[in-house]
Amino acid sequence: MSKAPIQKFADFVASIFVPTVVAMSLVTLLGWYFGGVMGAYPEDWLPNTGNYFVFALMFSISVVVIACPCALGLATPTAIMVAT
């Protein structure tokens, strides 16, 4: 009826990992947005129908998707259930 030790450890790691990923995503969004506004990259990098915000938002979402913090929170309980 109690959590397995590995589940407690996974919850602890997820409690640090998820806010870190969200913070990195926000830093990416702001960095690419303000970099574009200030002219740090050429305007021809932008999609045909996009602007600097949309371009930065795509990179920000990519950070969240690649890190995928949900995998850590879902994989450990699933593995424990299968092993049990």
N, CA, C and O of each residue as an XYZ file, in Angstrom:
336
protein
N       0.798     -1.195      0.000
C       0.000      0.000      0.000
C       0.848      1.270      0.000
O       0.331      2.360     -0.243
N       2.141      1.137      0.270
C       2.995      2.326      0.244
C       3.798      2.340     -1.059
O       3.841      1.352     -1.792
N       4.420      3.462     -1.322
C       5.216      3.594     -2.535
C       6.514      2.818     -2.396
O       7.097      2.722     -1.316
N       6.946      2.270     -3.523
C       8.246      1.596     -3.552
C       9.348      2.655     -3.451
O       9.142      3.806     -3.833
N      10.517      2.262     -2.935
C      11.600      3.243     -2.808
C      11.989      3.877     -4.149
O      12.310      5.065     -4.201
N      11.962      3.103     -5.216
C      12.318      3.672     -6.510
C      11.274      4.678     -6.972
O      11.605      5.644     -7.659
N      10.020      4.462     -6.604
C       8.961      5.420     -6.953
C       9.143      6.722     -6.187
O       8.936      7.802     -6.740
N       9.528      6.630     -4.923
C       9.802      7.842     -4.147
C      10.952      8.623     -4.758
O      10.908      9.851     -4.838
N      11.994      7.895     -5.194
C      13.137      8.548     -5.831
C      12.724      9.193     -7.148
O      13.136     10.317     -7.435
N      11.915      8.505     -7.957
C      11.444      9.063     -9.226
C      10.592     10.308     -9.000
O      10.684     11.269     -9.764
N       9.774     10.296     -7.969
C       8.969     11.478     -7.645
C       9.855     12.646     -7.236
O       9.588     13.790     -7.602
N      10.899     12.362     -6.483
C      11.833     13.413     -6.073
C      12.548     14.010     -7.281
O      12.647     15.231     -7.408
N      13.045     13.148     -8.169
C      13.739     13.627     -9.359
C      12.779     14.418    -10.246
O      13.151     15.465    -10.776
N      11.550     13.930    -10.412
C      10.566     14.632    -11.233
C      10.215     15.990    -10.639
O       9.945     16.935    -11.380
N      10.215     16.099     -9.314
C       9.892     17.377     -8.685
C      10.961     18.432     -8.959
O      10.681     19.627     -8.869
N      12.159     18.017     -9.285
C      13.227     18.949     -9.652
C      13.289     19.105    -11.168
O      13.496     20.209    -11.671
N      13.113     18.013    -11.889
C      13.281     17.990    -13.337
C      12.212     18.808    -14.057
O      12.533     19.565    -14.973
N      10.971     18.672    -13.668
C       9.869     19.354    -14.361
C      10.001     20.881    -14.277
O       9.920     21.540    -15.314
N      10.200     21.470    -13.097
C      10.375     22.934    -13.074
C      11.615     23.396    -13.834
O      11.615     24.478    -14.421
N      12.669     22.585    -13.826
C      13.870     22.940    -14.577
C      13.587     22.979    -16.067
O      14.028     23.897    -16.757
N      12.860     22.001    -16.569
C      12.524     21.963    -17.995
C      11.627     23.142    -18.364
O      11.819     23.755    -19.415
N      10.667     23.464    -17.530
C       9.781     24.600    -17.806
C      10.589     25.899    -17.811
O      10.371     26.757    -18.666
N      11.507     26.048    -16.877
C      12.350     27.247    -16.833
C      13.244     27.336    -18.073
O      13.410     28.413    -18.645
N      13.812     26.213    -18.480
C      14.646     26.209    -19.687
C      13.818     26.547    -20.922
O      14.308     27.210    -21.837
N      12.583     26.099    -20.953
C      11.704     26.413    -22.067
C      11.401     27.904    -22.125
O      11.392     28.494    -23.206
N      11.154     28.512    -20.980
C      10.898     29.953    -20.943
C      12.131     30.758    -21.339
O      12.018     31.765    -22.038
N      13.305     30.318    -20.897
C      14.546     30.991    -21.278
C      14.756     30.881    -22.788
O      15.189     31.838    -23.429
N      14.450     29.718    -23.351
C      14.566     29.529    -24.793
C      13.611     30.449    -25.535
O      13.994     31.082    -26.518
N      12.366     30.527    -25.068
C      11.382     31.404    -25.695
C      11.858     32.857    -25.689
O      11.848     33.526    -26.722
N      12.268     33.328    -24.532
C      12.697     34.721    -24.426
C      13.972     34.993    -25.216
O      14.112     36.046    -25.838
N      14.894     34.044    -25.188
C      16.150     34.220    -25.913
C      15.947     34.318    -27.412
O      16.491     35.217    -28.054
N      15.170     33.405    -27.979
C      14.929     33.425    -29.422
C      14.061     34.617    -29.823
O      14.258     35.194    -30.893
N      13.108     34.988    -28.978
C      12.252     36.119    -29.319
C      13.047     37.425    -29.328
O      13.045     38.159    -30.316
N      13.720     37.700    -28.225
C      14.467     38.954    -28.155
C      15.662     38.953    -29.104
O      16.069     40.004    -29.599
N      16.224     37.767    -29.355
C      17.286     37.683    -30.353
C      16.789     38.064    -31.734
O      17.493     38.740    -32.484
N      15.576     37.636    -32.077
C      15.005     37.995    -33.369
C      14.646     39.457    -33.462
O      14.883     40.097    -34.488
N      14.076     39.992    -32.396
C      13.700     41.405    -32.389
C      14.935     42.292    -32.514
O      14.894     43.343    -33.154
N      16.028     41.863    -31.899
C      17.253     42.667    -31.939
C      18.087     42.395    -33.189
O      19.126     43.027    -33.384
N      17.651     41.471    -34.034
C      18.356     41.206    -35.288
C      19.524     40.253    -35.166
O      20.464     40.342    -35.956
N      19.501     39.351    -34.214
C      20.607     38.421    -34.015
C      20.636     37.311    -35.062
O      21.679     36.692    -35.277
N      19.518     37.055    -35.708
C      19.478     36.075    -36.791
C      18.696     36.675    -37.956
O      17.854     37.553    -37.768
N      18.988     36.184    -39.169
C      18.341     36.783    -40.349
C      16.839     36.534    -40.387
O      16.349     35.520    -39.890
N      16.124     37.469    -40.980
C      14.670     37.371    -41.052
C      14.218     36.270    -42.002
O      13.079     35.812    -41.911
N      15.088     35.837    -42.912
C      14.686     34.759    -43.829
C      14.649     33.394    -43.142
O      14.226     32.415    -43.757
N      15.078     33.307    -41.894
C      14.918     32.070    -41.117
C      13.464     31.858    -40.701
O      13.053     30.730    -40.429
N      12.694     32.929    -40.651
C      11.300     32.844    -40.207
C      10.461     32.105    -41.247
O      10.719     32.220    -42.445
N       9.453     31.344    -40.796
C       8.523     30.735    -41.747
C       7.776     31.823    -42.531
O       7.722     32.976    -42.105
N       7.209     31.450    -43.663
C       6.537     32.432    -44.527
C       5.416     33.169    -43.813
O       5.258     34.377    -43.992
N       4.644     32.465    -43.016
C       3.515     33.099    -42.339
C       3.790     33.381    -40.868
O       2.864     33.696    -40.121
N       5.037     33.275    -40.440
C       5.341     33.421    -39.021
C       5.931     34.774    -38.679
O       6.196     35.604    -39.548
N       6.123     34.966    -37.412
C       6.801     36.147    -36.897
C       7.794     35.680    -35.835
O       7.975     34.479    -35.637
N       8.433     36.622    -35.159
C       9.459     36.255    -34.185
C       8.890     35.448    -33.020
O       9.534     34.521    -32.530
N       7.687     35.801    -32.579
C       7.095     35.087    -31.447
C       6.787     33.635    -31.803
O       7.078     32.728    -31.023
N       6.206     33.418    -32.967
C       5.876     32.056    -33.392
C       7.147     31.231    -33.562
O       7.189     30.060    -33.184
N       8.169     31.837    -34.123
C       9.451     31.159    -34.311
C      10.046     30.758    -32.960
O      10.509     29.629    -32.794
N      10.034     31.680    -31.999
C      10.558     31.396    -30.664
C       9.700     30.361    -29.951
O      10.221     29.515    -29.223
N       8.392     30.423    -30.155
C       7.485     29.474    -29.514
C       7.734     28.053    -30.001
O       7.623     27.104    -29.225
N       8.070     27.896    -31.283
C       8.381     26.559    -31.808
C       9.606     25.970    -31.110
O       9.617     24.783    -30.784
N      10.623     26.775    -30.881
C      11.809     26.291    -30.175
C      11.487     25.974    -28.716
O      11.983     24.989    -28.168
N      10.667     26.799    -28.096
C      10.289     26.573    -26.703
C       9.515     25.264    -26.545
O       9.771     24.490    -25.622
N       8.585     25.029    -27.435
C       7.818     23.783    -27.388
C       8.726     22.586    -27.663
O       8.541     21.518    -27.081
N       9.696     22.763    -28.538
C      10.643     21.676    -28.823
C      11.421     21.269    -27.580
O      11.678     20.084    -27.367
N      11.794     22.240    -26.762
C      12.516     21.923    -25.523
C      11.649     21.067    -24.614
O      12.129     20.090    -24.039
N      10.386     21.420    -24.478
C       9.481     20.663    -23.605
C       9.248     19.259    -24.160
O       9.262     18.285    -23.409
N       9.038     19.154    -25.458
C       8.752     17.853    -26.062
C       9.965     16.935    -25.986
O       9.827     15.749    -25.685
N      11.133     17.465    -26.252
C      12.336     16.627    -26.211
C      12.642     16.177    -24.787
O      13.018     15.025    -24.573
N      12.490     17.059    -23.821
C      12.750     16.682    -22.432
C      11.676     15.731    -21.918
O      11.979     14.811    -21.157
N      10.446     15.938    -22.317
C       9.286     15.109    -21.975
C       9.308     14.648    -20.521
O       9.539     13.469    -20.253
N       9.075     15.551    -19.588
C       9.109     15.168    -18.177
C       8.041     14.149    -17.800
O       8.154     13.485    -16.770
N       7.006     14.022    -18.627
C       5.962     13.061    -18.296
C       6.487     11.631    -18.377
O       5.965     10.744    -17.701
N       7.507     11.395    -19.189
C       8.045     10.042    -19.323
C       8.609      9.541    -17.996
O       8.449      8.370    -17.651
N       9.263     10.419    -17.264
C       9.828     10.014    -15.973
C       8.726      9.682    -14.979
O       8.835      8.713    -14.228
N       7.673     10.478    -14.971
C       6.587     10.247    -14.031
C       5.719      9.057    -14.382
O       5.078      8.484    -13.501
N       5.683      8.671    -15.653
C       4.842      7.557    -16.075
C       5.602      6.241    -16.190
O       5.033      5.179    -15.935
N       6.864      6.292    -16.565
C       7.614      5.061    -16.821
C       7.885      4.273    -15.542
O       7.776      3.047    -15.540
N       8.233      4.950    -14.472
C       8.570      4.235    -13.249
C       7.372      3.495    -12.653
O       7.508      2.315    -12.329
N       6.205      4.125    -12.492
C       5.079      3.356    -11.960
C       4.650      2.218    -12.881
O       4.249      1.151    -12.415
N       4.737      2.450    -14.193
C       4.380      1.396    -15.136
C       5.325      0.215    -15.023
O       4.884     -0.934    -15.035
N       6.600      0.477    -14.915
C       7.587     -0.596    -14.775
C       7.383     -1.368    -13.469
O       7.536     -2.589    -13.432
N       7.038     -0.649    -12.405
C       6.809     -1.313    -11.115
C       5.569     -2.209    -11.203
O       5.573     -3.326    -10.688
N       4.522     -1.725    -11.850
C       3.300     -2.529    -11.984
C       3.565     -3.789    -12.815
O       3.078     -4.869    -12.482
N       4.329     -3.649    -13.882
C       4.640     -4.815    -14.727
C       5.512     -5.796    -13.961
O       5.307     -7.007    -14.051
N       6.467     -5.297    -13.218
C       7.360     -6.171    -12.463
C       6.626     -6.878    -11.321
O       6.988     -7.990    -10.937
N       5.609     -6.235    -10.791
C       4.853     -6.831     -9.690
C       3.963     -7.922    -10.211
O       3.240     -8.551     -9.439
